[in-house]
Amino acid sequence: MSSGDGGNISQNEETTGFFRRPVRTFVIRAGRMSESEKRNFDELQQVWCIPFEHKTLNYTEIFNNTNPVTMEIGFGMGHATGIIAENNPDMNYIGSEVHVPGVGRLLGDIKNRGLKNLYIIKHDALEILETMIPDDSLAAFHIFFPDPWPKKKHHKRRMLQRPRTDLLAKKLAPGGYLYFATDWQEYAESALEELTLTEGLVNKYESFAPHQEWRPRTKFEQKGIDAGRDIYELMFIKKEK
């Protein structure tokens, strides 16, 4: 679309009066923190949260090893995140989330499970990708049940659309995968189309992926199932160079 001054606006920008601002893939929703979430956030963020900086991450310095790194975008309350990290101690994980109660809950989970392979960045995932994640460096992306932005006027906010998918592909290492799950059929079909058109990515399956048994079912997912919605999963691989 075009702005009022005749300039072009990318998918990551929108106008407000005479100014441009980023199009966010999220909104900060008010949510009361439990006492334990608040305590965890106050006491543990200095240990397990990586501050957002305009600086490229050095994974070896963070994790003290050279194991492959997976980034989860928008982990919500982090119910699946901690389980996956615990079940895969030879993998490293970075979770991004802006919802403070969810960050507080996952910090407590990291402590209770004694995890050494999971860190959190409390910031916009797109800005993290643009400024902190090296190109060709991630073994995987996990994107589980993101906001589907069901209204057509809000589709521009969806994570899985180009050029955002181009950025995701750029950050994946060759052979790395992007794994997406949603209970919103129209978003699933749109994401399938957008990922299929993203240069450098190839669908591991002909269409939607079968359920990956290693992914734990979350409370949010169960709500969708209880409401009669199907679960759609996608698995795309970055081509080897």
C-alpha positions as CSV (number, residue, x, y, z in Angstrom):
1,M,0.0,0.0,0.0
2,S,1.1,3.6,-0.3
3,S,1.3,6.3,2.3
4,G,-0.2,9.8,2.0
5,D,3.1,11.3,1.1
6,G,3.5,9.0,-1.9
7,G,6.2,6.8,-0.3
8,N,6.0,3.0,-0.1
9,I,5.3,1.3,3.2
10,S,6.6,-2.2,3.8
11,Q,4.6,-5.0,5.4
12,N,6.3,-4.1,8.6
13,E,5.1,-0.5,8.6
14,E,1.9,1.4,8.9
15,T,1.0,5.1,9.1
16,T,-0.3,7.0,12.0
17,G,-1.0,10.6,10.9
18,F,2.3,11.8,9.3
19,F,4.4,9.1,11.0
20,R,5.3,5.5,10.3
21,R,5.4,2.8,12.9
22,P,6.2,-0.9,12.8
23,V,3.4,-3.3,12.1
24,R,3.5,-5.5,15.2
25,T,2.8,-9.2,15.0
26,F,1.5,-9.0,18.6
27,V,-0.3,-6.8,21.1
28,I,0.6,-6.4,24.7
29,R,-2.4,-7.8,26.5
30,A,-3.0,-6.9,30.1
31,G,-2.7,-9.9,32.3
32,R,-2.4,-10.2,36.0
33,M,0.7,-11.9,37.2
34,S,0.4,-14.5,39.9
35,E,2.6,-14.0,42.9
36,S,4.9,-16.9,41.8
37,E,5.2,-15.4,38.3
38,K,6.1,-12.0,39.7
39,R,8.6,-13.5,42.1
40,N,10.2,-15.6,39.3
41,F,10.4,-12.6,37.0
42,D,11.9,-10.3,39.6
43,E,14.4,-12.9,40.9
44,L,15.4,-14.9,37.8
45,Q,15.3,-12.6,34.8
46,Q,18.9,-11.5,35.5
47,V,20.0,-15.2,35.2
48,W,17.9,-16.6,32.3
49,C,16.8,-13.5,30.3
50,I,19.1,-12.1,27.6
51,P,18.6,-8.4,27.3
52,F,17.7,-7.1,23.9
53,E,20.6,-5.3,22.3
54,H,21.7,-4.2,18.8
55,K,24.4,-6.8,19.1
56,T,24.8,-10.2,17.4
57,L,24.5,-13.1,19.8
58,N,27.4,-15.5,20.4
59,Y,25.7,-18.8,21.1
60,T,28.9,-20.4,22.4
61,E,29.3,-17.7,25.1
62,I,25.6,-18.0,26.1
63,F,25.4,-21.8,26.4
64,N,29.0,-22.7,27.0
65,N,28.8,-25.3,24.2
66,T,28.4,-25.6,20.4
67,N,25.1,-27.5,20.4
68,P,22.5,-26.5,17.7
69,V,20.2,-23.7,18.7
70,T,16.4,-23.5,18.2
71,M,14.4,-20.3,18.5
72,E,10.8,-20.4,19.7
73,I,8.8,-17.4,18.6
74,G,6.1,-16.4,21.0
75,F,6.1,-19.2,23.6
76,G,3.0,-17.8,25.5
77,M,3.1,-19.4,28.9
78,G,5.9,-21.7,27.9
79,H,4.2,-25.0,28.9
80,A,5.7,-26.9,26.0
81,T,9.0,-24.9,25.9
82,G,10.4,-26.2,29.2
83,I,9.3,-29.8,28.4
84,I,11.0,-29.8,25.0
85,A,14.2,-28.3,26.4
86,E,14.3,-30.9,29.2
87,N,13.7,-33.7,26.8
88,N,16.5,-32.5,24.5
89,P,19.5,-31.6,26.6
90,D,21.9,-31.8,23.6
91,M,20.0,-28.9,22.0
92,N,20.0,-25.2,23.0
93,Y,16.8,-23.1,23.0
94,I,16.1,-19.4,22.9
95,G,12.5,-18.3,23.5
96,S,11.1,-14.9,22.6
97,E,7.9,-13.5,24.3
98,V,6.5,-10.1,25.2
99,H,3.9,-11.3,27.7
100,V,5.4,-10.8,31.1
101,P,3.3,-13.4,33.0
102,G,4.4,-16.0,30.5
103,V,8.0,-15.0,30.9
104,G,7.7,-15.3,34.7
105,R,6.1,-18.7,34.5
106,L,8.8,-20.1,32.2
107,L,11.5,-18.7,34.3
108,G,10.1,-20.7,37.2
109,D,10.0,-23.7,35.0
110,I,13.6,-23.3,34.0
111,K,14.6,-23.2,37.7
112,N,12.4,-26.1,38.7
113,R,13.6,-28.3,35.9
114,G,17.2,-27.3,36.4
115,L,17.6,-26.4,32.7
116,K,20.9,-25.1,31.4
117,N,19.9,-25.0,27.7
118,L,17.1,-22.5,27.6
119,Y,17.2,-18.7,27.7
120,I,14.6,-16.0,27.1
121,I,14.5,-12.7,25.3
122,K,11.6,-10.5,26.3
123,H,11.2,-8.5,23.1
124,D,9.6,-8.4,19.7
125,A,10.8,-11.5,17.8
126,L,11.2,-9.6,14.5
127,E,13.6,-7.1,16.0
128,I,15.5,-9.9,17.7
129,L,15.9,-11.6,14.3
130,E,16.9,-8.4,12.5
131,T,19.5,-7.4,15.0
132,M,20.7,-10.3,17.2
133,I,20.4,-13.6,15.3
134,P,23.3,-14.3,12.9
135,D,22.4,-15.5,9.4
136,D,22.5,-19.2,8.7
137,S,22.8,-20.0,12.4
138,L,19.6,-21.6,13.7
139,A,18.8,-25.3,13.6
140,A,15.1,-24.6,13.9
141,F,12.2,-22.3,14.5
142,H,9.2,-23.3,16.6
143,I,6.1,-21.3,16.1
144,F,3.2,-22.8,18.1
145,F,-0.3,-21.3,18.0
146,P,0.5,-17.7,17.2
147,D,-2.2,-15.1,17.1
148,P,-4.1,-15.9,13.9
149,W,-5.2,-12.3,13.4
150,P,-8.5,-13.6,11.9
151,K,-9.9,-10.2,10.6
152,K,-8.7,-9.5,7.1
153,K,-7.6,-6.0,8.0
154,H,-5.2,-7.5,10.5
155,H,-3.7,-10.2,8.3
156,K,-0.7,-7.9,7.8
157,R,0.2,-8.7,11.4
158,R,0.7,-12.4,10.8
159,M,4.1,-13.7,11.4
160,L,4.1,-16.3,8.6
161,Q,3.9,-14.2,5.5
162,R,6.5,-12.7,3.2
163,P,8.7,-10.8,3.6
164,R,8.8,-12.1,7.2
165,T,9.2,-15.7,6.1
166,D,12.2,-14.6,4.0
167,L,13.8,-13.3,7.2
168,L,13.1,-16.6,8.9
169,A,14.7,-18.5,6.1
170,K,17.7,-16.2,6.1
171,K,18.4,-17.0,9.8
172,L,18.0,-20.8,9.4
173,A,21.1,-22.9,8.9
174,P,21.0,-25.1,5.8
175,G,19.1,-28.3,6.7
176,G,17.3,-26.4,9.5
177,Y,13.6,-26.6,9.9
178,L,10.6,-24.3,10.6
179,Y,7.8,-26.0,12.5
180,F,4.4,-24.2,12.7
181,A,1.2,-25.3,14.4
182,T,-2.2,-23.6,14.5
183,D,-5.8,-24.4,15.1
184,W,-7.0,-21.7,12.7
185,Q,-7.5,-23.3,9.3
186,E,-7.4,-20.2,7.1
187,Y,-4.1,-19.1,8.7
188,A,-2.7,-22.6,8.1
189,E,-3.7,-22.5,4.5
190,S,-2.2,-19.0,4.1
191,A,1.0,-20.0,5.9
192,L,1.3,-23.0,3.6
193,E,1.1,-20.8,0.6
194,E,3.5,-18.2,1.9
195,L,6.1,-20.7,3.0
196,T,5.9,-22.6,-0.3
197,L,6.7,-19.3,-2.1
198,T,9.6,-18.5,0.2
199,E,12.9,-18.9,-1.6
200,G,15.2,-21.4,0.1
201,L,12.5,-23.4,1.9
202,V,11.0,-26.7,0.9
203,N,8.0,-28.5,2.4
204,K,9.1,-31.7,4.1
205,Y,5.7,-33.2,3.3
206,E,3.3,-32.7,0.3
207,S,1.0,-30.4,2.3
208,F,0.4,-30.3,6.0
209,A,2.6,-32.3,8.3
210,P,1.5,-35.2,10.5
211,H,1.5,-34.4,14.2
212,Q,5.1,-34.4,15.6
213,E,4.8,-36.6,18.7
214,W,7.7,-34.9,20.5
215,R,5.7,-31.6,20.7
216,P,3.7,-31.6,24.0
217,R,0.1,-30.6,23.8
218,T,-0.5,-27.2,25.5
219,K,-3.6,-25.9,27.4
220,F,-4.2,-23.5,24.5
221,E,-4.1,-26.3,22.0
222,Q,-6.5,-28.3,24.1
223,K,-9.0,-25.4,24.2
224,G,-9.0,-25.4,20.4
225,I,-9.6,-29.1,20.3
226,D,-12.4,-28.9,22.9
227,A,-14.0,-26.2,20.7
228,G,-14.0,-28.6,17.7
229,R,-11.1,-27.1,15.8
230,D,-8.6,-29.2,13.9
231,I,-4.8,-28.8,14.5
232,Y,-2.7,-28.0,11.4
233,E,1.0,-28.4,11.3
234,L,3.7,-27.4,8.8
235,M,7.3,-28.5,8.5
236,F,9.6,-26.7,6.1
237,I,13.3,-27.3,5.6
238,K,16.0,-24.9,4.4
239,K,17.7,-26.2,1.3
240,E,21.3,-27.1,1.5
241,K,23.6,-24.7,-0.2
